[in-house]
């Protein structure tokens, strides 16, 4: 996966850690959702996540690249990346600002960040290595996990704009291992 794909997937996973509920985050009505607005909305309306060990599984479900030969249809579908992250009580206590920004290196922002009743509808735009990607995300979340579907439009080297679709499952799998 390219760096921008990894950043976007990491940002989506970090968003899932937060769990979601409660309405549009564009507090100032300017049509853009800043990281501060997303973090404030999360703080005010989302249940705090439970500390613990979380597993995130991202599975590619589709890939369309201009000029891709027909025999490559379905290429990459099923490719799965799994990671684990320990969410400590100290991180939970810092609030949602860090959770919403995690994995983005300041390279992503939101066009939309709507949350209501445990359902998420968001559009995130990331820029890395001179390329932009726009990711639409929908899904459901709780304080201990989330399921997300996403479609990302991005520029592929030498091929033009393409689309990548993936699912992400984020689940609390236990307590954090003891510090070494």
Phi, psi and omega in degrees: 000147178285164180302319181294324177296316180295317178299313182296316179295321178295319179296319178297317179296320178296322176298322180294327179302326186290331187069151189221146165195144165107036165101173185290138183269357181286076187296324183269358175068021182272004178088358178232148178249110179286164176300323179296316179297317179297317180294319179296317179297316179299314181299317186282329192231353182257142174294142178294139177291154175279136174298153177151185180270126181243143175246130177244127178241119179250123182238124177288131181246349178189153180210123175234122180234132179305136178079005180293128181298147181305327181291348178264005178304133181085358180303130178089341180299133181094347177300125186237137174237130180237137176220160177236146179217136176268119175263109184275163176299323179298320177293319177299318182294333178293337180102181188280343182306311180291323180296318181293326182273344188307135175083359186261343181050033180069012186261002182231152173216169181251136168276325181213143178213082181257131178224135179199130174054037180080008179248142181244139172219107186220155173232122181243138177243128180238145176232125178207143178052037177074010180238151178248148174225141178241121184241124174262131183232138171224152178170188179235150182218158172221184178287349182235010178172179180195156172233132186224143168242140182217151173229127183241125174261130182207166178272125177260136182311120174071357185244341183099195183282136178223181182229138175235133177244144178206162172246154175224132176240128182236124183217141174285126184246001179152196180277157175294143176292154179301143179295144181268000000 
